Amino acid sequence: MIGVAEAAAVLGISPATVTRWAASGKLPYLRKLPGKTGAFVFDASLVRRAAQARLRKAGLG
């Protein structure tokens, strides 16, 4: 399990974008911690797969 900052580093995007993608359903997450501003928690292997897919889509993978 990883948090937003680590997911952002793996994906090469900002933490704000990771949060936005998770909230919109574009990036699957394991759970959202309680509260209005609760952090998202991600499965590291799913984040790595998403990063690989981004590279393939950009023609870099």
Backbone hydrogen bonds, N-H to C=O, Kabsch-Sander energy under -0.5 kcal/mol:
donor,donor_aa,acceptor,acceptor_aa,energy
2,I,42,F,-2.4
7,A,3,G,-2.3
8,A,4,V,-2.6
9,A,5,A,-1.9
10,V,6,E,-2.3
11,L,7,A,-2.4
12,G,8,A,-1.7
13,I,8,A,-1.9
18,V,14,S,-2.0
19,T,15,P,-2.5
20,R,16,A,-2.3
21,W,17,T,-3.0
22,A,18,V,-2.5
23,A,19,T,-2.6
24,S,20,R,-1.8
25,G,21,W,-0.8
25,G,22,A,-0.8
26,K,21,W,-1.7
27,L,21,W,-1.4
30,L,41,V,-2.7
31,R,41,V,-1.4
33,L,39,A,-3.4
38,G,35,G,-1.4
41,V,31,R,-2.6
42,F,2,I,-3.0
44,A,42,F,-0.6
47,V,43,D,-1.9
48,R,44,A,-2.3
49,R,45,S,-2.0
50,A,46,L,-2.2
51,A,47,V,-2.3
52,Q,48,R,-2.4
53,A,49,R,-2.4
54,R,50,A,-2.2
55,L,51,A,-2.0
56,R,52,Q,-2.5
57,K,53,A,-2.6
58,A,54,R,-1.8
59,G,56,R,-1.4
60,L,55,L,-3.2
61,G,55,L,-0.8
